[in-house]
């Protein structure tokens, strides 16, 4: 069990869990927002989740309102928006901070992973962290990197292999 697996999570429906629920799976953790130019990425995230879930893959959405107030709704509103507009079925957490004084412990751990092209601090909505089956972060992608990009798909396939 890694440090990531012991981190508590509150799911968007209020259920208490921890990241250990994903032990043995490959997970793409994405900070999401409903009113962002990247919001259409929800469709690509859902497609990626569905394409690889039978192989032990999941997307985990983490709503965040730290970037230009682009996720202002309550958890129930966010869940309803995602389901209605993008058919989201992948798990999502309650709204959380991804940097700063109240940074969620999940993001404190994720941002220890170094990508030389990205600063340590999450810069915008829809930044992506790929976690392998053992709970190690193996890749990080900028907000502009679409979920259906060859880079993301290739990294997911490699982590699943």
Helices and strands as residue ranges (DSSP letters): G 4-6, E 8-10, E 16-18, G 19-22, E 26-32, H 41-52, G 53-55, E 57-63, H 75-86, E 92-93, H 105-110, E 128-131, E 137-141, H 150-160
